[in-house]
Structure formats: structure tokens, C-alpha cells
């Protein structure tokens, strides 16, 4: 499974569209462990660009702090699941919590 985390200054970005990089995290779901983390520069932010780009990277899940409803719909249409309301931690910590079933998500802080 491949998970994408929007990152600013090494931590999960609270505003999905404002990140400068994505941590692309490959996980071994059976072993519940991270096998690789790659940092990739995000493409220019324009409507629909990030869902297309992450789909091309074979991402199956995006974990974010906040994301607009249109972006969530575009990800769903691309076959990518979305979790919002994640805490501002390192990508590695966020994914570890997700794999352990301890990731606590709050409100979607994005209102557009």
C-alpha cells in the first residue's frame, strides 16, 4: 500500500494545498511496517492537479490535516481514500499511528 502525506517543514501540513512536498510512504500491510519513505516535490497547485499526480504515483490513501470537499471528491473519483483531521507530526509518526490503529483524527480544518 502507498500512502501520501502532505508535508511542510518536515511535518504533516494542516492545509493540504499549501504543502511543498509529499512524503510517499510504502507500507507492508501484512507486517504493519513502513518499507520506504520518499520525499517528492509537489506539482504546481491548481484544481485537480494533485489528485492526478498522486494517482500516477499509485497512492491509495492520503492522510491530511485539512482538505476541501472538492479535493476529497476528486481523490475519491481517482480511487484514492482520504483521512482528514490528522495531527501535525512527522509523516513516519502519522503512518505508524495509522498502521497501529492509534491515529486519532479530528475535525477537517479546511472549510472550502
C-alpha distances in whole Angstrom, upper triangle without the diagonal:
4,7,10,13,17,19,23,25,22,21,19,21,23,24,21,23,25,22,23,19,16,14,10,8,6,5,7,7,10,12,10,11,10,10,11,12,14,16,17,20,20,22,25,25,26,25,22,21,18,17,18,17,13,13,14,11,9,8,7,8,11,13,17,20,22,21,24,24,24,21,19,21,20,16,16,18,15,13,11,12,14,15,18,21,19,21,22,20,19,15,14,17,15,11,13,15,12,11,15,16,18,17,20,20,24,25,24,26,26,29,29
4,7,10,13,16,19,21,19,18,16,18,20,21,17,19,21,18,19,16,12,10,7,6,5,6,9,10,13,14,12,12,10,10,10,10,11,13,13,16,16,18,22,21,23,23,20,18,15,14,15,13,10,10,12,8,7,5,6,7,9,11,14,18,20,19,22,22,22,19,17,19,18,14,15,17,14,13,10,11,12,14,17,19,17,19,20,18,16,13,13,15,13,10,13,15,13,12,16,17,19,17,20,19,22,24,22,24,24,27,26
4,7,10,13,16,19,16,15,13,15,17,17,14,17,18,16,17,13,10,8,6,5,6,8,11,11,15,15,13,12,10,11,11,9,11,12,13,15,15,17,20,19,21,21,18,17,14,13,15,13,9,11,13,10,9,6,6,5,6,7,11,14,16,16,19,19,20,16,15,17,16,13,14,17,14,13,9,9,10,11,13,16,13,16,16,15,13,10,11,13,10,8,11,13,10,11,15,15,16,14,17,16,19,20,19,20,20,23,23
4,7,9,13,16,14,13,10,12,14,14,11,13,14,12,13,10,6,6,5,6,9,11,14,15,19,19,16,15,12,14,12,10,10,10,10,12,11,14,17,16,18,18,16,14,11,11,13,11,8,10,12,9,10,6,8,6,5,6,9,12,14,13,16,18,18,14,14,16,15,12,14,16,14,14,10,10,10,11,12,14,13,14,14,14,12,9,11,13,11,9,13,14,12,14,17,17,18,15,17,16,18,19,17,18,18,21,21
4,6,10,12,10,9,6,8,10,11,9,12,12,9,11,9,5,5,7,8,11,13,17,17,21,20,17,16,13,15,13,10,11,10,10,12,11,14,16,15,18,18,17,16,12,13,15,13,10,13,15,13,13,10,11,9,6,5,6,9,11,12,16,17,18,15,14,17,17,14,16,19,17,16,13,12,10,10,11,12,10,11,11,10,9,6,9,11,8,9,12,13,12,14,17,17,17,13,15,14,16,17,15,16,16,19,20
4,7,10,10,8,6,5,8,8,6,8,8,6,8,6,5,6,9,11,15,17,20,21,24,24,21,20,17,19,16,13,12,10,10,10,9,12,14,12,15,16,15,14,10,12,15,13,11,14,16,14,15,12,14,12,8,8,6,9,10,11,14,16,17,13,14,17,16,14,17,19,17,18,14,14,12,12,11,12,11,12,10,11,10,8,12,13,11,12,16,16,15,18,20,20,19,16,17,15,17,17,14,14,14,17,18
4,7,6,5,5,5,9,9,8,10,9,5,7,5,5,7,10,12,16,18,22,22,26,25,22,20,17,19,16,12,12,9,10,10,10,13,15,14,17,19,19,17,13,16,18,16,14,18,19,16,18,15,17,15,12,11,9,10,12,13,17,20,20,17,18,21,20,18,21,23,21,22,18,18,15,15,14,14,12,12,9,9,8,7,11,12,11,13,16,16,16,19,21,21,20,17,18,17,18,19,16,16,16,20,20
4,5,6,6,5,9,9,10,11,8,5,6,7,9,10,14,16,19,21,25,26,29,28,25,23,20,22,19,15,14,11,12,11,11,14,15,14,18,20,20,18,16,18,21,18,17,21,22,19,22,19,21,18,15,14,12,12,13,15,18,21,22,19,20,23,22,21,24,26,24,25,21,21,18,18,16,16,14,13,10,10,10,10,14,15,14,16,19,19,20,22,24,24,23,19,20,19,19,20,18,16,16,20,20
4,6,8,8,12,13,13,14,12,9,9,9,11,12,15,17,21,22,26,27,31,29,26,24,21,22,19,16,15,12,13,12,14,17,18,18,21,23,24,22,19,22,24,21,20,24,24,22,24,22,24,21,18,17,15,14,17,18,22,25,26,23,24,27,26,24,27,29,28,28,25,24,22,21,19,18,16,14,11,11,9,11,14,15,15,17,19,20,21,23,25,25,24,21,22,21,21,22,21,19,20,23,24
4,7,9,12,14,14,16,13,10,10,9,10,9,13,14,17,19,23,24,27,25,23,20,17,19,16,12,12,10,12,13,14,18,19,19,23,24,24,22,19,21,23,21,19,23,23,20,22,20,22,19,16,15,14,14,17,19,22,25,26,23,23,27,26,23,26,29,27,27,23,23,20,19,18,18,15,13,10,8,6,8,10,11,12,14,16,17,18,20,21,22,21,18,20,19,21,22,21,19,20,24,25
4,6,9,12,12,14,12,10,11,10,10,10,13,14,17,19,22,23,26,25,21,19,17,19,17,13,14,12,14,14,15,18,20,19,22,23,23,22,18,20,23,21,19,22,23,20,22,19,20,17,14,12,11,11,14,16,20,22,24,21,21,24,24,22,24,27,25,25,21,20,18,16,15,14,11,9,6,5,4,6,9,9,9,12,14,14,15,18,19,20,18,15,16,16,17,18,17,16,17,21,22
4,6,9,9,12,11,9,11,10,9,9,12,13,16,18,21,21,25,24,20,19,17,19,17,14,14,12,14,14,14,17,18,17,20,21,21,19,16,17,20,19,16,19,21,19,20,17,17,14,11,9,7,7,10,12,16,19,20,17,17,21,21,18,21,23,22,22,18,17,14,12,11,11,8,7,5,6,6,6,10,10,8,11,13,13,13,16,18,18,16,13,14,13,14,15,14,13,14,18,19
4,5,6,9,7,6,9,9,9,11,14,15,19,20,24,24,28,27,24,22,20,22,20,16,16,14,14,14,13,16,16,14,17,18,18,18,14,16,19,18,16,19,21,19,21,18,19,16,12,10,7,6,8,10,14,17,18,15,16,19,19,17,20,23,22,22,18,18,14,13,11,11,9,9,7,9,10,10,13,13,12,14,17,16,16,20,21,21,19,16,16,14,14,14,12,11,12,15,16
4,6,9,8,9,12,13,13,14,17,18,22,23,26,26,29,29,25,24,22,25,23,20,20,17,18,17,15,18,18,16,18,18,19,19,16,17,21,20,18,21,23,22,23,19,20,16,13,10,7,4,5,8,12,15,17,14,15,18,19,17,20,23,22,22,19,18,14,12,9,8,8,8,7,10,12,12,16,15,13,16,18,17,17,20,22,21,19,15,14,12,12,11,9,7,8,12,14
4,6,5,7,11,12,12,15,17,19,23,24,27,27,31,31,27,26,24,26,24,21,20,18,17,16,14,15,15,12,14,15,16,16,13,15,18,18,17,20,22,21,22,19,20,17,13,11,8,6,5,7,9,13,14,12,13,16,16,16,18,21,20,21,18,17,14,13,10,10,11,12,11,14,15,15,18,18,16,18,21,20,19,23,24,23,22,18,17,14,14,13,10,8,7,10,11
4,6,6,10,10,10,12,14,16,20,21,25,25,28,29,25,25,22,24,22,19,18,15,15,14,11,13,13,10,12,12,13,13,10,11,15,14,13,16,18,17,18,15,16,14,10,9,6,7,6,6,8,12,12,9,10,14,13,12,15,18,17,18,15,14,11,11,9,11,11,13,12,14,15,13,17,18,15,16,20,19,18,21,23,22,22,18,18,15,15,14,11,10,9,12,12
4,6,9,10,11,14,16,19,22,24,27,27,31,32,28,27,25,26,24,20,19,16,15,13,9,10,10,7,9,10,11,10,8,11,14,13,13,16,18,17,19,17,18,16,12,13,10,11,9,8,9,12,12,9,12,14,13,13,16,18,17,19,16,17,14,15,13,14,15,16,15,17,17,16,20,21,18,20,23,23,22,25,27,26,25,22,21,18,18,17,13,12,10,13,11
4,7,9,11,14,17,19,23,25,29,29,33,33,29,28,25,27,24,20,19,16,14,12,10,11,10,8,11,13,14,13,11,14,17,15,15,19,20,19,21,19,21,18,15,14,11,11,10,10,12,16,15,13,15,18,17,17,20,22,21,22,19,20,17,17,15,15,15,16,14,16,16,16,20,20,18,20,23,23,23,26,28,27,26,22,22,19,19,18,15,13,11,14,14
4,6,7,10,13,16,20,22,26,26,30,30,27,25,22,23,20,17,15,12,11,9,7,10,10,9,13,14,15,13,11,14,16,14,14,17,18,17,19,17,19,17,13,13,10,11,11,12,14,17,17,14,16,19,18,17,20,22,20,22,18,19,16,16,15,15,15,15,12,14,13,13,16,18,16,17,21,21,20,23,25,25,24,21,21,19,19,19,16,15,14,17,16
4,7,10,13,16,20,22,26,27,31,30,28,25,22,23,20,16,14,10,9,6,6,9,9,10,13,16,16,14,12,15,17,14,14,18,18,16,19,17,20,18,15,15,14,14,15,15,17,21,20,17,19,22,20,19,22,24,22,23,20,21,19,19,18,19,18,18,15,16,14,14,17,19,18,19,22,23,23,25,27,27,27,23,24,22,23,23,20,18,17,20,20
4,7,9,13,16,19,23,24,27,27,24,22,19,19,16,12,10,6,5,4,5,9,11,11,15,17,17,14,11,14,15,12,12,16,16,14,16,15,17,16,13,14,13,14,16,16,18,21,21,17,19,21,19,18,21,23,20,21,18,19,17,18,17,18,17,17,15,14,12,11,14,16,15,16,19,21,20,22,25,25,25,21,23,21,23,23,20,19,19,22,21
4,6,9,13,15,19,20,24,23,21,19,16,16,13,10,8,6,5,6,6,10,13,13,16,17,16,14,10,12,14,11,9,13,14,11,13,11,14,12,10,11,11,13,15,14,17,20,20,16,17,19,18,15,18,20,18,18,15,16,14,15,15,17,15,16,14,13,11,9,12,14,13,13,16,18,17,19,21,22,22,19,20,19,21,21,19,19,18,22,21
4,6,10,12,16,17,21,20,18,15,12,13,10,6,6,5,6,9,10,13,16,16,19,20,19,17,13,15,16,13,11,14,15,11,13,11,13,12,10,10,11,14,16,17,20,22,22,18,18,21,20,17,20,22,19,19,16,16,15,15,16,17,14,15,13,12,9,6,9,12,11,10,13,15,15,16,19,20,20,17,19,19,21,22,20,20,20,24,24
4,7,10,13,15,18,18,16,14,11,11,8,6,5,6,7,10,11,14,17,17,20,21,19,16,13,14,15,12,9,12,12,8,10,8,11,10,9,11,13,16,18,18,21,22,22,18,18,21,19,16,18,20,17,17,14,14,14,15,17,19,16,17,16,15,12,9,10,13,12,10,14,16,14,15,18,19,20,18,20,20,22,23,21,22,22,25,25
4,6,10,12,15,14,12,10,7,8,6,4,6,9,11,14,15,18,21,21,23,24,21,20,16,16,17,15,12,14,14,11,11,9,10,10,10,11,13,17,19,19,23,24,24,20,20,22,21,17,19,21,18,17,14,15,15,15,17,19,16,17,16,14,12,8,8,11,10,8,10,13,12,12,15,17,18,16,19,19,22,23,22,23,23,27,27
4,7,9,12,12,11,9,6,6,5,6,9,12,13,17,17,20,23,24,26,26,23,22,18,18,19,16,13,14,15,11,10,9,10,11,12,13,16,20,22,22,25,26,26,23,21,23,22,18,20,22,19,17,15,15,16,17,19,21,18,20,20,18,15,11,11,14,13,10,12,15,13,12,15,17,19,17,21,21,24,26,25,26,26,30,30
4,6,9,8,7,6,4,5,7,9,12,15,17,20,21,23,27,26,28,28,26,24,21,20,21,19,16,17,17,14,13,11,11,11,13,14,17,20,23,23,26,27,27,24,22,24,24,20,21,23,20,18,16,15,16,16,19,21,18,19,20,18,16,12,11,13,12,9,10,12,11,9,12,14,16,15,19,20,23,26,25,27,27,30,31
4,6,5,6,5,6,6,9,12,15,18,20,24,24,27,30,30,32,31,29,27,24,23,24,22,19,19,20,17,15,14,13,14,16,17,20,23,26,26,29,29,30,27,25,27,26,22,23,25,22,20,18,17,19,19,22,24,21,22,23,21,19,16,14,15,15,11,11,14,12,10,12,15,17,17,21,22,26,28,28,30,30,34,34
4,6,5,7,9,10,13,15,18,20,22,25,25,28,31,30,32,31,28,28,24,23,24,23,19,19,21,18,15,14,12,13,15,16,20,23,25,25,28,28,29,26,23,25,25,21,21,23,21,18,16,15,17,17,20,22,20,22,23,21,20,16,15,16,15,11,11,13,11,8,11,12,15,15,19,20,24,26,26,28,29,32,33
4,5,8,11,12,15,17,20,24,25,29,29,31,35,34,36,35,32,31,28,26,27,26,23,22,24,21,18,17,16,16,19,20,23,26,28,29,32,31,32,30,27,29,28,25,24,26,24,21,20,19,21,20,24,25,23,25,26,24,22,20,17,18,18,14,14,15,13,10,12,14,17,18,21,23,27,29,29,32,33,36,36
4,6,9,10,13,16,19,23,25,28,29,32,35,35,37,36,33,32,29,28,29,28,24,24,25,22,20,19,18,18,20,20,23,26,29,30,33,33,34,31,29,30,30,26,26,29,27,24,22,21,22,21,24,26,23,24,25,22,21,18,16,17,17,13,12,14,13,9,11,14,16,18,21,23,27,30,30,32,33,36,37
4,7,9,13,14,18,21,23,26,27,30,33,32,34,33,31,30,27,25,27,26,22,22,24,21,19,17,16,15,17,17,20,22,25,26,29,30,31,28,26,28,28,24,24,27,25,22,20,18,19,18,21,22,19,20,21,19,18,15,13,13,13,10,8,10,9,6,7,10,13,14,17,19,23,26,26,28,30,33,34
4,6,9,11,15,18,20,24,25,28,31,31,33,33,31,29,26,25,26,25,21,22,23,20,18,16,16,15,17,16,20,22,25,26,29,30,31,28,26,29,28,24,25,28,25,23,20,19,20,19,21,22,19,20,20,17,15,13,10,11,12,9,7,11,10,7,9,12,14,15,18,20,24,27,27,28,30,33,34
4,6,8,11,14,17,20,21,25,28,28,30,30,28,27,23,23,24,22,18,20,20,17,16,14,15,14,15,15,18,21,24,24,28,29,30,26,25,27,26,23,24,26,24,22,19,18,19,18,20,21,18,19,19,16,13,11,8,10,11,8,8,11,11,9,11,14,15,15,19,20,24,26,26,27,28,32,32
4,7,10,14,16,20,21,24,28,28,31,31,29,27,23,23,24,22,19,20,20,16,15,15,15,16,17,17,20,23,26,27,30,31,31,28,27,29,28,24,25,27,24,22,20,20,21,21,23,24,21,22,22,19,16,13,11,14,14,11,11,15,14,12,15,18,19,19,22,24,27,29,28,30,31,34,34
4,7,10,13,16,18,21,25,25,28,29,26,24,21,21,22,19,16,18,18,14,14,13,15,15,16,16,19,22,25,25,28,30,30,26,25,28,26,23,25,26,23,22,19,20,20,20,22,24,21,21,20,18,14,11,10,13,14,11,12,16,15,14,17,19,20,19,23,24,27,29,27,29,29,33,33
4,7,10,13,15,18,22,22,25,26,24,22,19,19,20,17,15,17,17,13,14,13,15,14,14,14,16,19,22,22,26,27,27,24,23,26,24,21,23,25,22,21,18,19,19,19,20,21,18,18,17,15,11,9,8,12,12,10,12,15,15,15,17,19,20,18,21,22,25,26,25,26,26,30,30
4,6,10,12,15,19,20,23,24,22,20,17,18,18,15,13,16,15,11,13,12,15,15,14,15,17,20,22,22,25,27,27,23,23,26,23,21,23,25,22,21,19,20,19,20,21,22,20,20,18,16,13,10,11,14,15,13,15,18,18,18,21,23,23,21,24,24,26,27,26,26,26,29,29
4,7,9,13,16,17,20,22,21,18,15,17,18,14,13,16,15,12,15,13,17,16,14,15,16,18,20,20,23,25,25,21,22,25,23,20,23,25,22,22,19,20,19,20,20,21,19,19,17,15,12,10,11,15,15,14,17,19,19,20,22,24,24,21,24,23,25,26,24,24,24,27,27
4,6,9,13,14,17,19,18,15,12,14,15,11,10,14,13,10,13,13,16,16,14,15,16,18,20,19,22,24,23,19,21,23,21,18,22,23,20,21,18,19,19,20,20,22,20,21,18,18,15,13,15,18,17,17,20,22,21,22,25,26,26,23,25,24,26,27,24,24,23,26,25
4,7,9,11,15,17,16,13,11,14,14,11,11,15,14,12,16,15,18,18,16,17,16,18,19,19,21,23,22,19,20,23,20,19,22,23,20,22,19,21,20,21,21,22,21,21,19,19,16,15,17,20,19,19,22,24,23,25,28,28,28,25,27,25,27,27,24,23,22,25,24
4,7,8,11,13,13,10,8,11,12,9,9,13,13,12,15,14,17,16,14,15,14,16,17,15,17,20,19,15,17,19,17,16,19,20,18,19,17,19,17,19,19,20,19,20,18,19,17,15,18,21,19,19,23,24,23,24,27,28,28,24,26,24,25,24,21,21,19,22,20
4,6,9,11,11,7,7,11,10,8,10,13,12,12,16,15,18,18,16,18,17,19,18,17,18,20,18,15,18,19,16,16,19,19,17,20,18,20,19,21,21,23,22,23,22,22,21,19,22,24,22,22,26,27,26,27,31,31,31,27,29,26,27,26,23,23,20,23,21
4,6,10,11,8,8,12,12,10,13,16,15,16,19,18,21,20,18,20,18,20,18,17,17,19,17,15,18,19,17,17,21,20,19,22,20,22,20,22,22,23,23,24,23,24,23,21,24,26,25,25,29,29,28,30,33,33,33,29,30,27,28,26,23,22,19,21,19
4,7,8,7,7,11,11,11,13,15,16,16,19,18,20,19,16,18,16,17,15,13,13,16,14,12,15,16,14,15,18,18,17,20,18,20,18,20,19,21,21,22,21,23,22,20,24,26,23,24,28,28,26,29,32,31,31,27,28,25,25,23,20,19,16,18,15
4,6,6,8,10,11,11,14,15,16,18,20,19,21,20,18,19,18,19,17,14,13,15,12,11,14,15,13,14,17,17,16,19,18,20,19,21,20,22,23,25,24,26,25,23,27,28,26,26,30,30,28,31,34,33,33,29,29,26,26,24,20,20,17,17,15
4,6,8,9,10,12,13,14,16,18,19,18,20,19,17,19,17,18,16,13,11,12,9,8,12,12,9,12,15,14,14,17,16,18,17,19,19,21,22,25,24,26,26,24,28,29,26,26,30,30,28,30,33,32,32,28,28,25,25,23,19,19,15,16,13
4,6,6,6,9,10,11,13,15,16,15,16,16,15,17,16,18,16,13,12,12,9,7,10,10,7,9,12,11,10,14,13,15,15,18,18,21,22,24,24,26,25,23,26,28,25,25,28,28,26,28,31,30,31,27,27,24,25,23,19,20,17,18,15
4,6,5,6,9,10,11,12,15,14,16,16,14,17,16,19,17,14,14,15,12,10,13,13,10,11,14,13,12,15,14,16,16,19,19,22,22,24,24,25,24,21,25,26,24,24,27,28,26,28,31,30,31,27,28,25,26,24,21,21,18,20,17
4,5,5,6,8,10,10,12,11,13,13,11,13,13,16,14,12,13,14,12,9,11,12,9,9,12,13,11,13,11,14,13,15,16,19,19,21,20,21,20,18,21,23,20,20,24,24,22,24,27,27,27,24,24,22,23,22,18,19,16,18,16
4,6,5,6,9,10,11,9,11,11,10,13,13,16,15,12,12,13,11,8,9,10,6,5,9,9,7,10,8,11,11,14,15,18,19,21,21,22,22,19,21,23,20,20,23,24,21,23,26,25,26,23,24,21,22,21,18,19,17,19,16
4,6,5,6,9,10,10,12,13,13,16,17,20,19,16,16,16,14,11,12,12,9,8,11,10,7,11,10,13,14,18,19,22,22,25,25,25,24,21,24,26,23,22,26,26,24,25,29,28,29,26,27,25,26,25,22,23,20,22,20
4,5,5,6,9,9,12,13,12,16,16,19,19,16,17,18,16,13,14,15,12,11,14,13,10,13,11,15,15,18,19,22,22,24,23,23,22,19,21,24,21,20,24,25,23,24,28,27,28,25,27,25,26,26,22,23,21,23,21
4,5,5,7,6,9,9,9,12,13,17,17,15,16,17,16,12,13,14,11,9,12,12,9,11,9,11,12,15,16,19,19,21,21,21,19,16,18,21,18,17,20,22,19,20,24,24,25,22,24,22,24,23,20,22,20,22,21
4,5,5,6,8,10,11,14,16,19,19,17,18,18,16,13,13,14,11,8,11,10,7,8,7,11,13,16,18,21,21,24,24,24,22,19,21,23,20,19,22,23,20,21,25,25,26,23,25,23,25,25,22,24,22,24,22
4,5,8,10,13,13,17,19,22,22,20,21,21,19,16,17,17,14,12,14,14,10,11,11,15,16,19,21,24,24,26,26,25,24,20,22,25,22,21,24,25,23,23,27,27,29,26,28,26,28,28,25,27,25,27,25
4,6,9,11,12,15,17,21,21,19,21,22,20,17,17,18,15,13,15,16,12,12,11,14,15,18,20,23,22,24,23,23,20,17,18,21,19,17,21,22,20,20,24,25,26,24,26,25,27,27,25,26,24,27,26
4,6,9,11,15,17,21,21,20,22,22,20,17,17,17,15,12,14,14,10,10,9,12,14,17,19,23,21,24,24,23,21,18,19,21,19,17,20,21,19,19,22,23,25,22,25,24,26,27,24,26,25,27,26
4,6,7,11,13,17,18,17,19,19,18,15,14,15,14,10,12,13,10,9,7,9,11,13,16,19,18,20,20,20,18,14,16,18,16,13,17,18,15,16,20,20,21,19,21,20,22,23,21,23,22,24,23
4,7,10,13,17,18,16,18,18,18,15,13,14,13,9,10,12,9,7,5,6,9,11,14,18,17,20,21,20,19,15,17,18,16,13,16,17,14,14,18,17,19,17,19,18,21,22,20,22,21,24,23
4,7,10,13,14,13,16,16,16,13,11,13,13,9,10,13,11,9,5,5,6,8,11,14,13,16,17,17,16,13,14,16,12,11,14,14,11,12,16,15,16,14,16,14,17,18,16,19,18,21,21
4,6,10,11,10,13,14,14,11,10,12,12,9,10,13,12,11,7,6,5,6,8,11,10,13,14,15,14,11,13,14,11,10,14,14,11,14,17,16,17,13,15,13,15,16,13,15,15,18,18
4,7,9,10,13,14,16,13,11,14,15,12,13,16,15,14,11,9,6,5,6,8,7,10,11,11,12,9,12,12,8,8,12,11,9,12,15,14,14,10,11,10,12,13,11,13,14,17,18
4,6,7,11,13,14,12,11,14,15,12,14,17,17,16,13,11,8,6,5,6,6,8,9,11,12,10,13,13,10,11,14,13,12,15,17,16,15,12,12,9,11,11,9,10,10,14,15
4,7,11,13,15,13,12,16,17,15,17,20,20,20,16,14,10,8,5,4,5,6,7,10,12,12,15,14,11,13,16,14,14,17,19,17,16,12,11,8,8,8,7,7,8,12,14
4,7,10,12,10,10,14,15,14,15,18,19,19,16,14,10,9,6,6,8,10,11,14,16,15,18,18,14,16,19,18,17,20,22,20,19,15,14,10,10,8,5,5,5,8,10
4,7,8,7,7,10,11,11,13,15,16,16,14,12,9,9,7,9,11,13,14,17,18,17,20,20,17,18,21,20,18,22,24,22,21,17,16,13,12,10,7,7,5,8,8
4,6,5,6,9,10,11,13,14,16,17,15,14,11,12,10,12,14,17,18,20,22,20,24,24,20,22,25,23,21,25,27,25,24,21,19,16,15,12,8,9,6,6,5
4,5,5,6,9,10,11,12,14,15,14,13,11,12,11,13,16,19,20,23,24,23,26,25,22,23,26,24,22,25,27,25,25,21,20,16,16,13,10,11,8,8,6
4,5,5,6,9,10,10,12,14,14,14,12,14,13,16,19,22,22,25,26,24,27,27,24,24,28,27,24,27,29,27,27,24,23,20,19,17,13,14,11,11,8
4,5,5,6,9,10,11,13,11,11,10,12,12,15,16,19,20,22,22,20,24,24,21,21,25,24,21,24,27,25,25,22,21,18,18,16,12,14,11,12,9
4,5,5,6,9,10,11,9,8,7,9,9,13,15,18,19,21,22,20,23,23,19,19,23,22,19,22,24,22,23,19,19,16,16,14,11,13,11,12,11
4,5,5,6,9,10,10,10,9,12,13,16,18,22,23,25,26,23,26,26,23,22,26,25,22,24,27,25,26,22,22,19,19,17,14,16,14,14,12
4,5,5,6,9,9,10,10,14,14,18,19,23,24,25,25,22,25,26,23,22,26,26,22,25,28,26,27,24,24,21,21,20,16,18,15,16,14
4,5,5,6,5,7,7,11,12,16,17,20,21,23,22,19,22,23,20,19,22,22,19,21,24,22,24,21,21,18,20,19,16,18,16,17,15
4,5,5,5,6,8,11,13,17,18,22,23,24,25,22,24,24,21,20,23,23,19,21,24,22,24,21,21,19,20,19,16,19,17,18,17
4,5,7,9,11,15,17,20,22,25,26,28,27,24,27,28,24,23,26,26,23,24,27,26,27,24,25,22,23,22,19,22,20,20,18
4,6,9,11,15,17,21,21,25,25,26,26,22,24,26,23,21,25,25,21,23,26,25,27,24,25,23,24,23,20,23,20,22,20
4,7,10,13,16,20,20,24,25,26,25,22,23,24,21,19,23,23,19,20,23,22,24,22,23,21,23,23,20,23,21,23,21
4,7,10,13,17,17,20,21,22,21,18,20,21,18,16,19,19,16,17,21,19,21,18,20,18,20,20,17,20,19,21,19
4,7,10,14,14,18,19,20,20,17,19,19,16,14,17,17,13,15,18,16,18,15,16,14,17,17,15,18,17,19,19
4,6,10,11,14,16,17,18,15,17,17,14,13,17,16,12,15,18,16,17,13,14,12,13,13,11,14,14,16,16
4,7,7,11,13,15,16,14,16,15,11,12,14,13,10,13,15,13,13,10,10,8,10,10,9,12,13,15,16
4,6,9,11,14,15,14,16,15,12,13,16,14,12,16,17,15,15,11,10,7,7,7,6,8,9,12,13
4,7,9,12,14,14,16,15,11,14,16,13,13,16,17,15,14,10,8,5,4,5,5,7,9,12,14
4,7,8,11,11,13,11,8,10,12,10,10,14,14,13,11,7,7,5,7,9,9,10,12,15,17
4,6,9,10,12,10,8,11,13,10,11,15,15,14,12,8,8,7,8,10,11,11,14,17,19
4,7,9,11,10,8,12,14,12,14,17,17,17,15,12,11,11,11,13,13,12,14,18,20
4,6,8,6,6,10,11,10,12,15,15,16,13,11,12,12,14,16,16,16,18,22,23
4,5,5,6,9,10,11,12,14,15,17,15,13,14,15,17,19,18,18,20,24,25
4,5,5,6,8,10,11,12,14,15,14,12,14,14,17,19,18,18,20,23,24
4,6,5,6,9,10,11,12,14,13,12,15,16,19,21,21,22,23,27,28
4,6,5,6,9,10,10,12,11,9,12,14,16,19,19,20,22,26,27
4,6,5,6,9,10,11,9,7,10,10,13,16,16,17,19,22,24
4,5,5,6,9,10,10,8,12,12,16,18,18,20,21,25,26
4,5,5,6,9,8,8,12,14,17,20,21,22,24,27,29
4,5,5,6,5,5,8,11,14,17,18,20,22,25,27
4,5,5,6,5,8,10,14,17,17,19,21,24,26
4,5,8,8,12,14,17,20,21,23,25,28,29
4,5,8,11,14,17,21,22,24,26,29,31
4,6,9,11,15,18,19,22,24,27,28
4,6,10,13,16,18,20,23,26,28
4,6,10,13,15,17,19,22,24
4,7,10,12,14,17,20,22
4,7,9,11,14,16,19
4,7,9,12,14,17
4,6,9,10,13
4,6,8,10
4,6,9
4,6
4
